């Protein structure tokens, strides 16, 4: 078996010529090269895990929640002083012994008031895990208030009306699930379960996405966008949350993370290709024209021309100030303009943990944008990096 160094060196040689040098912005470096940056600068980094990689990140005000994906632990990080982030407390999703399966992946979502954190935990024993409702009003002592078993909950988001709060999940067994949330008790009540869960399979670590548009500018209603690795994109009318109504779909390619840009005249969905169910799919961003939800069509694809291999995968994405930022596994954080040109990158995301199961020295996993900063997690080093745009 080749050594890790030899394997990465071989891959680097194979893709150096393929990764484009953009006249519009940056030459994105091949993996295993020297750490570098273009158009982005690191503000600060904090290690959230000494034992395993960092996964999804969610930011609310002065707190960032980071999932330590291999451990099933969520760390709460104080980011009120961006130059000095610090871990305040952690929630261990497997402490009570009820969820015996090894943690794989999952997702995080805050309530609008920041008191509640919803943790979708997926594990190797999928039927033994689900949705954790954690009180984070004191981020130094996050506390489990309610647990709802599902079949390997993979994505989660929150939709709030004037009278009710709904927690929406995508699950490996149950498919699309809508839960009503009681903030007085922390309890969840399932009000909708996918009638065809087997047809909308999600897995990990990149096979689904969820976006809630609280008020579509054209329709004037809440719209739910979901993606899965087996069915592509589905769009629902969420006016009645306990009975989502399908408005349109696109199913030519399995999709994972999704982002949305919409105006009164247009809707554009940016979707990462998945790789859990189809390892042959190249890591690309599929750009979908959803102006007519009944006839969604592909416009173009963003690509760095790297092969369909474990080392070159699109993970989390975020849109901020006219750029699409993608956590691009061993290439690091890559920024595209909305025409698909690479215009920024950040490849130095911390020193690889010796216990990390990832192959590469850098394995960018997720990115979120908040108040002028980008929050990037790395599954190889276990770090959360705060970065800013420099041009």
For each residue, the residues with C-beta under 8 A, 3 or more apart:
1:
2: 6 7 10
3: 6 7
4: 7 8 359
5: 8 9
6: 2 3 9 10
7: 2 3 4 10 11 359
8: 4 5 11 12 31 32 311 330 359 360 361
9: 5 6 12 13 32
10: 2 6 7 13 14
11: 7 8 14 15 31 32 309 311
12: 8 9 15 16 30 31 32 33
13: 9 10 16
14: 10 11 18 307
15: 11 12 18 19 30 31 305 306 307 312
16: 12 13 19 30
17:
18: 14 15 304 305 306 307
19: 15 16 27 28 29 30 304 305 306 331
20: 27 28 304 305 342
21: 27
22: 25 26 27 28 341 342 343
23:
24: 337 339 341 342 343
25: 22 38 39 335 337 341 342 343 344
26: 22 38 39 342 343 344 345
27: 19 20 21 22 38
28: 19 20 22 304 331 334 342 345
29: 19 33 34 36 331 345 347
30: 12 15 16 19 33 331
31: 8 11 12 15 311 312 330 331 360 361 362
32: 8 9 11 12 330 360 361
33: 12 29 30 36 347
34: 29
35: 347 348 362
36: 29 33 345 347 348
37: 40 41 42 345 346 347 348
38: 25 26 27 344 345
39: 25 26 335 343 344 345 389 390 391
40: 37 333 335 344 345 346 374 387 388 389 390
41: 37 346 387 388 390
42: 37 45 346 348 385 386 387
43: 82 83 373 386 387 388
44: 82 83 84 85 385 386
45: 42 85 349 350 383 384 385 386
46: 77 85 86 87 383 384
47: 50 350 381 382 383
48: 54 66 68 75 77 87 377 382 383 384
49: 52 53 54 68 70 71 73 75 353 382
50: 47 353 382
51: 68 70 71 353 355 382
52: 49 68 69 70 71 353 355 356 357 382
53: 49 68 69 70 353 356 357 358 363 365 377 378 379 380 381 382
54: 48 49 57 66 67 68 69 365 377 378 379 381 382 383 384
55: 66 67 68 69 105 106 205 365 366 377 379
56: 66 67 69 105 106 107 108 316 365 366 377
57: 54 64 65 66 67 108 316 366 367 368 375 376 377 384
58: 64 65 108 109 110 117 368
59: 63 64 65 79 368 370 375
60: 63 65 110 114
61: 114
62: 78 79 80
63: 59 60 76 77 78 79 88 114 136 139
64: 57 58 59 76 77 79 85 368 375 384
65: 57 58 59 60 74 75 76 77 108 110 117 136
66: 48 54 55 56 57 74 75 77 377 384
67: 54 55 56 57 73 74 106 107 108 119
68: 48 49 51 52 53 54 55 71 72 73 74 75 90 382
69: 52 53 54 55 56 72 103 104 105 106 205 365 379
70: 49 51 52 53 102 103 104 357
71: 49 51 52 68 92 103
72: 68 69 92 93 94 99 102 103 106 121 123
73: 49 67 68 90 91 92 93 103
74: 65 66 67 68 90 91 93 108 117 119 134 142
75: 48 49 65 66 68 87 89 90
76: 63 64 65 87 88 89 90 91 136 139 140 142
77: 46 48 63 64 65 66 85 86 87 88 384
78: 62 63 81 85 86 87 88 139
79: 59 62 63 64 82 85 373 375 386
80: 62
81: 78 84 85
82: 43 44 79 85 373 386
83: 43 44
84: 44 81
85: 44 45 46 64 77 78 79 81 82 384 386
86: 46 77 78
87: 46 48 75 76 77 78 90
88: 63 76 77 78 139 140
89: 75 76 138 139 140 141 142
90: 68 73 74 75 76 87 142
91: 73 74 76 117 119 132 134 136 142 143 144
92: 71 72 73 95
93: 72 73 74 99 103 119 121 129 132
94: 72 97 99 100 103
95: 92
96: 99
97: 94 100
98: 128 147
99: 72 93 94 96 121 123 125 128 129
100: 94 97 125 128
101: 123 124 125 126 128 129
102: 70 72 123 124 125
103: 69 70 71 72 73 93 94 106 121 122 123
104: 69 70 122 123 124 204 205
105: 55 56 69 122 154 204 205
106: 55 56 67 69 72 103 119 120 121 122 153 154
107: 56 67 119 120 153 154 155 156
108: 56 57 58 65 67 74 117 118 119 120 156
109: 58 117 118 120 156 157 158 167
110: 58 60 65 114 116 117 118 136 158
111: 114 115 116 117 118 158 160 165 181 183
112: 158 160
113: 116
114: 60 61 63 110 111 136 137
115: 111 135 136 137 183
116: 110 111 113 133 134 135 136 145 181 183 186
117: 58 65 74 91 108 109 110 111 133 134 136 142
118: 108 109 110 111 131 132 133 134 156 158 167
119: 67 74 91 93 106 107 108 131 132 133 134 156
120: 106 107 108 109 130 131 132 153 154 155 156 169
121: 72 93 99 103 106 129 130 131 132 153
122: 103 104 105 106 126 129 152 153 154 172 204
123: 72 99 101 102 103 104 126 128 129 152
124: 101 102 104
125: 99 100 101 102 128 129
126: 101 122 123 129 151 152 172 173
127: 149 151 152 173
128: 98 99 100 101 123 125 149
129: 93 99 101 121 122 123 125 126 149 150 152 153
130: 120 121 147 148 149 150 151 152 153 171
131: 118 119 120 121 147 148 150 153 156 167 169 179 188
132: 91 93 118 119 120 121 144 146 147
133: 116 117 118 119 144 145 146 147 148 181 186 187 188
134: 74 91 116 117 118 119 142 143 144 145
135: 115 116 138 142 143 144 145 186
136: 63 65 76 91 110 114 115 116 117 139 142
137: 114 115
138: 89 135 141 142 143
139: 63 76 78 88 89 136 142
140: 76 88 89
141: 89 138
142: 74 76 89 90 91 117 134 135 136 138 139
143: 91 134 135 138
144: 91 132 133 134 135 147
145: 116 133 134 135 185 186 187
146: 132 133 185 186 187 188
147: 98 130 131 132 133 144
148: 130 131 133 179 188 190
149: 127 128 129 130
150: 129 130 131 153 169 171 173 174 177
151: 126 127 130 171 172 173 174
152: 122 123 126 127 129 130 171 172 173 203
153: 106 107 120 121 122 129 130 131 150 156 169 170 171 172
154: 105 106 107 120 122 169 170 171 172 202 203 204 207 208
155: 107 120 169 170 202 208 209 210 226
156: 107 108 109 118 119 120 131 153 167 168 169 170 210
157: 109 167 168 210 211 212
158: 109 110 111 112 118 165 166 167 168 181 212
159: 165 166 167 168 212 214 222 224 238 241
160: 111 112 164 165 166
161: 164 165 166 241
162:
163:
164: 160 161 180 181 241
165: 111 158 159 160 161 180 181 183
166: 158 159 160 161 178 179 180 181 191 241
167: 109 118 131 156 157 158 159 178 179 180 181 188
168: 156 157 158 159 176 177 178 179 210 212 224 241
169: 120 131 150 153 154 155 156 174 176 177 179
170: 153 154 155 156 175 176 177 200 202 208 210 226 228
171: 130 150 151 152 153 154 174 175 176 177 197 202
172: 122 126 151 152 153 154 201 202 203 204
173: 126 127 150 151 152 197
174: 150 151 169 171 177 193 194 197
175: 170 171 193 194 196 197 198 199 200 201 202
176: 168 169 170 171 192 193 194 197 200 226 244
177: 150 168 169 170 171 174 190 192 193 194
178: 166 167 168 190 191 192 241 242 244
179: 131 148 166 167 168 169 188 189 190 191
180: 164 165 166 167 188 189 190 191 241 242
181: 111 116 133 158 164 165 166 167 186 187 188
182: 185 186 187 188 189
183: 111 115 116 165 186
184:
185: 145 146 182
186: 116 133 135 145 146 181 182 183
187: 133 145 146 181 182
188: 131 133 146 148 167 179 180 181 182
189: 179 180 182
190: 148 177 178 179 180 193
191: 166 178 179 180 241 242
192: 176 177 178 241 242 243 244
193: 174 175 176 177 190 197
194: 174 175 176 177 197 200
195:
196: 175 199 200
197: 171 173 174 175 176 193 194 200
198: 175 201
199: 175 196 230 231
200: 170 175 176 194 196 197 226 228 230 231 234
201: 172 175 198 207 228 229 230 277
202: 154 155 170 171 172 175 207 208 228 229
203: 152 154 172 207 208 229 276 277
204: 104 105 122 154 172 207 276
205: 55 69 104 105 276 315
206: 229 256 257 272 274 275 276 313 314 315
207: 154 201 202 203 204 228 229 254 256 274 275 276 277
208: 154 155 170 202 203 226 227 228 229 256 274
209: 155 225 226 227 255 256 257 258 271 272
210: 155 156 157 168 170 224 225 226 227 258
211: 157 224 225 258 259 260
212: 157 158 159 168 222 223 224 225 238
213: 216 222 223 224 225 260 262
214: 159 222
215: 220 221 222
216: 213 219 220 221 222 223 262 267
217: 220 262 263 264
218: 262 264 265 267
219: 216 223 237
220: 215 216 217
221: 215 216 237 238 239
222: 159 212 213 214 215 216 237 238 239
223: 212 213 216 219 235 236 237 238 247
224: 159 168 210 211 212 213 235 236 237 238 244
225: 209 210 211 212 213 233 234 235 236 258 260 269
226: 155 170 176 200 208 209 210 233 234 235 236 258
227: 208 209 210 232 233 234 255 256 257 258 271 274
228: 170 200 201 202 207 208 231 232 234 254 255 274
229: 201 202 203 206 207 208 254 255 256 274 275 276 277 278
230: 199 200 201 254 277
231: 199 200 228 234 249 251 254
232: 227 228 249 250 251 252 253 254 255 271
233: 225 226 227 249 250 251 255 258 269 271 288 296
234: 200 225 226 227 228 231 246 248 249
235: 223 224 225 226 246 247 248 249 290 293 296
236: 223 224 225 226 244 245 246 247
237: 219 221 222 223 224 240 244 245 246 247
238: 159 212 221 222 223 224 241 244
239: 221 222 245
240: 237 243 244 245
241: 159 161 164 166 168 178 180 191 192 238 244
242: 178 180 191 192
243: 192 240
244: 176 178 192 224 236 237 238 240 241
245: 236 237 239 240
246: 234 235 236 237 249
247: 223 235 236 237 293 294
248: 234 235 290 292 293 294 295 296
249: 231 232 233 234 235 246 296
250: 232 233 288 290 296 297 298
251: 231 232 233
252: 232 298
253: 232 273 281 286
254: 207 228 229 230 231 232 273 274 277 278 281
255: 209 227 228 229 232 233 258 271 272 273 274 286
256: 206 207 208 209 227 229 271 272 273 274 275 276 314
257: 206 209 227 271 272 314 315 316 317
258: 209 210 211 225 226 227 233 255 269 270 271 272 317
259: 211 269 270 271 317 318 319 324
260: 211 213 225 267 268 269 270 319
261: 266 267 268 270 319 338
262: 213 216 217 218 266 267 268
263: 217 266
264: 217 218
265: 218 291
266: 261 262 263 289 291
267: 216 218 260 261 262 289 290 291 293
268: 260 261 262 287 288 289 290 299
269: 225 233 258 259 260 287 288 290 296
270: 258 259 260 261 285 286 287 288 302 317 319 324
271: 209 227 232 233 255 256 257 258 259 285 286 287 288
272: 206 209 255 256 257 258 283 284 285 286 314 315 317 326
273: 253 254 255 256 281 282 283 284 285 286 314
274: 206 207 208 227 228 229 254 255 256 277 278 281
275: 206 207 229 256 278 279 281 283 308 313
276: 203 204 205 206 207 229 256
277: 201 203 207 229 230 254 274
278: 229 254 274 275 281
279: 275 308
280: 308
281: 253 254 273 274 275 278 284 308
282: 273 303 306 307 308
283: 272 273 275 303 304 306 308 312 313 314 328 329
284: 272 273 281 301 302 303 314
285: 270 271 272 273 301 302 303 314 317 324 326 336 340
286: 253 255 270 271 272 273 298 301
287: 268 269 270 271 298 299 300 301 302 340
288: 233 250 268 269 270 271 296 297 298 299
289: 266 267 268 296 297 298 299
290: 235 248 250 267 268 269 293 296
291: 265 266 267
292: 248 295 296
293: 235 247 248 267 290 296
294: 247 248
295: 248 292
296: 233 235 248 249 250 269 288 289 290 292 293
297: 250 288 289
298: 250 252 286 287 288 289 301
299: 268 287 288 289
300: 287 340
301: 284 285 286 287 298 340
302: 270 284 285 287 324 336 340
303: 282 283 284 285 306 340
304: 18 19 20 28 283 312 328 331 334 342
305: 15 18 19 20
306: 15 18 19 282 283 303 309 312 331
307: 14 15 18 282 312
308: 275 279 280 281 282 283 312
309: 11 306 312
310: 313 329 359
311: 8 11 31 329 330 359 360
312: 15 31 283 304 306 307 308 309 328 329 330 331
313: 206 275 283 310 328 329
314: 206 256 257 272 273 283 284 285 317 326 327 328 329
315: 205 206 257 272 326 327 328 329 364 365 366
316: 56 57 257 326 327 365 366 367 368 377
317: 257 258 259 270 272 285 314 324 325 326 327 367
318: 259 324 325 367 368 369 374
319: 259 260 261 270 323 324 325 369
320: 323 325 369 374
321: 389
322: 337 338
323: 319 320 335 336 337 338 343 344 389
324: 259 270 285 302 317 318 319 335 336 337 338
325: 317 318 319 320 333 334 335 336 344 367 369 374
326: 272 285 314 315 316 317 333 334 335 336 367
327: 314 315 316 317 333 364 365 366 367 376 377
328: 283 304 312 313 314 315 331 332 333 334 364
329: 283 310 311 312 313 314 315 360 362 363 364 365
330: 8 31 32 311 312 359 360 361 362 363 364
331: 19 28 29 30 31 304 306 312 328 334 345 347 362 364
332: 328 345 346 347 348 349 362 364
333: 40 325 326 327 328 344 345 346 347 349 364 367 374 376 387
334: 28 304 325 326 328 331 342 344 345
335: 25 39 40 323 324 325 326 342 343 344 345 389
336: 285 302 323 324 325 326 339 340 341 342 343
337: 24 25 322 323 324 340 341 343
338: 261 322 323 324
339: 24 336
340: 285 287 300 301 302 303 336 337
341: 22 24 25 336 337
342: 20 22 24 25 26 28 304 334 335 336 345
343: 22 24 25 26 39 323 335 336 337
344: 25 26 38 39 40 323 325 333 334 335 389
345: 26 28 29 36 37 38 39 40 331 332 333 334 335 342
346: 37 40 41 42 332 333 349 376 385 387
347: 29 33 35 36 37 331 332 333 362
348: 35 36 37 42 332 362
349: 45 332 333 346 362 364 376 378 380 381 383 385
350: 45 47 362 378 380 381 382 383 385
351: 361 381
352: 356 358 360 361 362 380 381
353: 49 50 51 52 53 356 380 381 382
354:
355: 51 52
356: 52 53 352 353 363 379 380 381 382
357: 52 53 70
358: 53 352 363 379 380
359: 4 7 8 310 311 330 363
360: 8 31 32 311 329 330 352 363 380
361: 8 31 32 330 351 352 380
362: 31 35 329 330 331 332 347 348 349 350 352 378 380 381
363: 53 329 330 356 358 359 360 378 379 380
364: 315 327 328 329 330 331 332 333 349 367 376 377 378 379
365: 53 54 55 56 69 315 316 327 329 377 378 379
366: 55 56 57 315 316 327 376 377
367: 57 316 317 318 325 326 327 333 364 374 375 376 377
368: 57 58 59 64 316 318 374 375
369: 318 319 320 325 373 374 375
370: 59 373 375
371:
372: 388 389
373: 43 79 82 369 370 386 387 388
374: 40 318 320 325 333 367 368 369 386 387 388 389
375: 57 59 64 79 367 368 369 370 384 385 386
376: 57 327 333 346 349 364 366 367 384 385 386 387
377: 48 53 54 55 56 57 66 316 327 364 365 366 367 383 384 385
378: 53 54 349 350 362 363 364 365 381 382 383 385
379: 53 54 55 69 356 358 363 364 365 382
380: 53 349 350 352 353 356 358 360 361 362 363
381: 47 53 54 349 350 351 352 353 356 362 378
382: 47 48 49 50 51 52 53 54 68 350 353 356 378 379
383: 45 46 47 48 54 349 350 377 378
384: 45 46 48 54 57 64 66 77 85 375 376 377
385: 42 44 45 346 349 350 375 376 377 378
386: 42 43 44 45 79 82 85 373 374 375 376
387: 40 41 42 43 333 346 373 374 376
388: 40 41 43 372 373 374
389: 39 40 321 323 335 344 372 374
390: 39 40 41
391: 39
